[in-house]
Amino acid sequence: MKTFQIIALVIGSSIVTFVITVLFTINMVSITPENLSKVIKEDPLLFLTTIQETAKLADEKRQKKQLAEEMKNPKQIETKGRVVFGPENAPVTIVKFSDFQCGYCARAAKNMASLRKKHEGKLRLVYRHFPLRGHPFAKPTAEYFEAVALISHDKAREFHDEIFYNFPLYARLSEEKEINEAIDSILEKIGLNKSDVEENLEEAKKVVSADLEEVEKLNLQGTPSFFVNGVSAKNIRIEELIEKFIK
């Protein structure tokens, strides 16, 4: 198989074709297998760097196009009745699909608090669930969070903060016994009786299951996943996306 064909298979024929055309145009040389081999041998670093930069520019262009399309047609994500951080009437709604055993989610919780303080009164964060299969603490905790929310949203926010602001205490829990003990401890810290909370547990499980169905529908790939006024933050830094909606 010729050099051009191998590279095209690895990187993508359209990008390689463009790069080769540019390189050969600059050097006023016709494109032949022999000339291609000569260019690669003479300056392989330039060839590879040009391919990388071209691929990066193509990816950025694709992401900008996707963002523009989403801005025109934002997702309709249900937030009614969910636990909210920030004023209910804030002009910008951030929906966070999160996992209570995810270190990135814990870091994001603190970042979100800082952003809400920075844009005081303009942001509200709606918490929804995406417990990952490899995190045994995440799903039961999500269910208890929603069970607490059925009693009090204020207590649910305390529940959330206890986990994420003391994340090292909970990050590595895996055994059922230690998970149950941790949940007991959290409920005690926020001043709730476990038996009262467990009365709401079956209803809470339905809420978490509905969130997981939404995760599949939205084709989310990891945590945390953010939507700002229905626009996904996967192709842009969330701070930049927020700025597009702040008046």
C-alpha positions as CSV (number, residue, x, y, z in Angstrom):
1,M,0.0,0.0,0.0
2,K,1.4,3.5,-0.9
3,T,2.4,6.0,1.7
4,F,-0.5,8.3,0.8
5,Q,-3.1,5.5,1.2
6,I,-1.7,4.5,4.6
7,I,-1.8,8.0,6.0
8,A,-5.3,8.6,4.5
9,L,-6.6,5.5,6.3
10,V,-5.1,6.6,9.6
11,I,-6.0,10.3,9.6
12,G,-8.8,10.8,7.0
13,S,-8.5,11.2,3.3
14,S,-10.1,14.6,3.0
15,I,-7.8,16.2,5.5
16,V,-4.7,14.5,4.1
17,T,-5.7,15.6,0.5
18,F,-6.1,19.2,1.6
19,V,-2.8,19.2,3.5
20,I,-0.9,17.7,0.6
21,T,-2.5,20.1,-1.9
22,V,-1.4,23.0,0.3
23,L,2.2,21.8,0.7
24,F,2.6,21.0,-3.0
25,T,1.0,24.4,-4.0
26,I,3.4,26.3,-1.8
27,N,6.4,24.4,-3.3
28,M,4.9,24.6,-6.9
29,V,5.3,20.9,-7.3
30,S,2.8,18.5,-8.9
31,I,1.3,15.7,-6.7
32,T,2.8,12.3,-7.5
33,P,3.6,9.3,-5.2
34,E,7.3,10.0,-5.7
35,N,7.0,13.7,-4.8
36,L,4.8,12.9,-1.8
37,S,7.4,10.4,-0.5
38,K,10.1,13.0,-1.1
39,V,8.2,15.7,0.9
40,I,7.6,13.3,3.8
41,K,11.2,12.2,3.9
42,E,12.6,15.8,3.7
43,D,10.5,17.2,6.4
44,P,8.2,14.6,8.2
45,L,7.7,16.9,11.2
46,L,6.3,19.7,9.0
47,F,4.0,17.2,7.2
48,L,2.7,15.8,10.5
49,T,2.4,19.2,12.2
50,T,0.4,20.5,9.2
51,I,-1.9,17.6,9.4
52,Q,-2.5,18.0,13.1
53,E,-3.2,21.8,12.7
54,T,-5.5,21.2,9.8
55,A,-7.4,18.5,11.7
56,K,-7.7,20.8,14.7
57,L,-9.1,23.6,12.6
58,A,-11.5,21.2,11.0
59,D,-12.7,20.1,14.4
60,E,-13.1,23.6,15.7
61,K,-15.1,24.5,12.6
62,R,-17.3,21.5,13.1
63,Q,-17.9,22.4,16.8
64,K,-18.8,26.0,15.9
65,K,-21.3,24.7,13.4
66,Q,-22.9,22.4,15.9
67,L,-23.0,25.1,18.5
68,A,-24.7,27.5,16.1
69,E,-27.3,24.9,15.2
70,E,-28.0,24.2,18.9
71,M,-28.3,27.9,19.6
72,K,-31.1,28.1,17.0
73,N,-32.7,24.8,18.2
74,P,-32.0,24.3,22.0
75,K,-33.0,21.1,23.7
76,Q,-36.2,21.2,25.8
77,I,-35.1,19.7,29.1
78,E,-37.6,19.3,31.9
79,T,-36.8,21.2,35.1
80,K,-40.2,21.5,36.8
81,G,-40.1,20.3,40.3
82,R,-36.4,19.6,40.4
83,V,-33.9,20.9,43.0
84,V,-32.6,24.3,42.0
85,F,-29.5,26.2,43.1
86,G,-30.2,29.9,42.6
87,P,-33.2,32.0,42.0
88,E,-36.2,30.4,40.2
89,N,-36.7,33.4,37.9
90,A,-33.0,33.6,36.8
91,P,-32.8,34.3,33.0
92,V,-30.1,31.6,32.5
93,T,-30.9,28.0,33.4
94,I,-28.0,25.5,33.7
95,V,-29.0,21.8,33.8
96,K,-26.3,19.6,35.2
97,F,-26.4,15.8,34.7
98,S,-24.2,14.7,37.5
99,D,-22.8,11.7,39.5
100,F,-22.3,11.8,43.3
101,Q,-19.1,9.7,43.1
102,C,-17.5,11.7,40.3
103,G,-14.5,13.9,41.1
104,Y,-15.1,16.1,38.1
105,C,-18.7,16.6,39.3
106,A,-17.4,17.6,42.8
107,R,-15.1,20.2,41.3
108,A,-17.9,21.4,39.0
109,A,-20.2,21.9,42.0
110,K,-17.7,24.4,43.5
111,N,-17.2,26.1,40.1
112,M,-21.0,26.4,39.7
113,A,-21.3,28.1,43.1
114,S,-18.5,30.6,42.1
115,L,-20.3,31.3,38.8
116,R,-23.6,31.9,40.5
117,K,-21.9,34.3,42.9
118,K,-20.2,36.1,40.0
119,H,-23.5,36.4,38.0
120,E,-25.6,37.0,41.1
121,G,-29.3,36.6,40.4
122,K,-28.8,35.6,36.7
123,L,-28.0,31.9,37.0
124,R,-29.9,28.9,38.3
125,L,-28.6,25.4,38.4
126,V,-31.0,22.5,38.0
127,Y,-29.6,19.2,39.4
128,R,-30.3,16.0,37.5
129,H,-28.7,12.5,37.7
130,F,-26.3,10.5,35.6
131,P,-24.9,7.9,38.1
132,L,-22.2,5.9,36.3
133,R,-22.2,2.1,36.5
134,G,-18.7,2.0,37.9
135,H,-19.6,4.2,40.8
136,P,-21.5,2.0,43.4
137,F,-22.1,5.0,45.7
138,A,-23.7,7.2,43.0
139,K,-27.1,5.6,42.2
140,P,-28.3,4.9,45.8
141,T,-27.2,8.4,46.8
142,A,-29.0,9.9,43.9
143,E,-32.2,8.1,45.0
144,Y,-31.8,9.3,48.6
145,F,-31.2,12.8,47.3
146,E,-34.5,12.8,45.5
147,A,-36.2,11.2,48.5
148,V,-34.9,14.1,50.6
149,A,-36.1,16.6,48.0
150,L,-39.6,15.3,48.4
151,I,-39.4,16.4,52.0
152,S,-37.4,19.6,51.5
153,H,-35.4,21.2,48.6
154,D,-33.3,23.0,51.2
155,K,-32.4,19.7,52.8
156,A,-31.6,18.3,49.4
157,R,-29.2,21.1,48.7
158,E,-27.5,20.4,52.1
159,F,-27.3,16.7,51.1
160,H,-25.7,17.7,47.8
161,D,-23.2,20.1,49.5
162,E,-22.3,17.6,52.2
163,I,-21.1,15.1,49.6
164,F,-19.4,17.4,47.1
165,Y,-17.8,19.7,49.6
166,N,-16.4,16.7,51.6
167,F,-15.9,14.5,48.6
168,P,-12.8,12.6,49.8
169,L,-15.0,11.0,52.5
170,Y,-17.2,9.4,49.9
171,A,-15.1,9.1,46.7
172,R,-14.0,5.5,47.2
173,L,-17.0,3.9,48.8
174,S,-17.9,0.6,47.2
175,E,-19.3,-1.9,49.7
176,E,-23.0,-1.9,50.4
177,K,-22.5,-1.7,54.2
178,E,-20.2,1.4,54.0
179,I,-22.5,3.1,51.5
180,N,-25.5,2.6,53.8
181,E,-23.5,3.9,56.8
182,A,-22.4,6.9,54.7
183,I,-26.0,7.7,53.7
184,D,-27.1,7.3,57.4
185,S,-24.4,9.8,58.4
186,I,-25.3,12.3,55.7
187,L,-29.0,12.2,56.7
188,E,-28.0,12.7,60.4
189,K,-25.9,15.7,59.5
190,I,-28.7,17.4,57.7
191,G,-31.2,16.6,60.5
192,L,-33.5,14.1,58.8
193,N,-34.7,10.7,60.1
194,K,-33.9,7.9,57.7
195,S,-37.2,6.2,58.1
196,D,-39.0,9.4,57.0
197,V,-36.8,9.7,54.0
198,E,-37.3,6.1,53.0
199,E,-41.0,6.6,52.8
200,N,-40.3,8.5,49.6
201,L,-37.7,6.1,48.2
202,E,-39.8,4.3,45.6
203,E,-41.0,7.6,44.1
204,A,-37.4,8.9,44.2
205,K,-36.2,5.8,42.3
206,K,-38.6,6.7,39.5
207,V,-37.1,10.1,39.2
208,V,-33.6,8.8,38.9
209,S,-34.7,6.2,36.3
210,A,-36.4,9.0,34.3
211,D,-33.1,10.9,34.4
212,L,-31.2,7.9,33.0
213,E,-33.7,7.6,30.2
214,E,-33.1,11.3,29.4
215,V,-29.4,10.6,29.5
216,E,-29.8,8.0,26.7
217,K,-32.1,10.2,24.8
218,L,-29.6,13.1,24.8
219,N,-26.7,10.6,24.1
220,L,-24.6,11.9,27.0
221,Q,-21.2,10.3,27.3
222,G,-19.8,11.5,30.6
223,T,-20.2,13.5,33.8
224,P,-20.8,16.2,34.4
225,S,-22.8,17.2,31.3
226,F,-24.2,20.7,31.1
227,F,-26.9,22.4,29.2
228,V,-27.2,26.2,29.3
229,N,-30.7,27.3,28.3
230,G,-31.0,24.0,26.4
231,V,-27.6,24.3,24.6
232,S,-25.0,21.7,25.3
233,A,-21.7,22.8,26.7
234,K,-19.7,19.9,25.1
235,N,-18.3,22.1,22.3
236,I,-17.6,25.2,24.3
237,R,-16.3,26.1,27.8
238,I,-19.4,26.6,30.0
239,E,-18.3,30.1,31.1
240,E,-18.2,31.2,27.4
241,L,-21.6,29.7,26.8
242,I,-23.1,31.4,29.8
243,E,-21.7,34.7,28.6
244,K,-23.7,34.3,25.3
245,F,-27.0,34.4,27.4
246,I,-26.1,37.0,30.0
247,K,-27.6,40.4,29.1
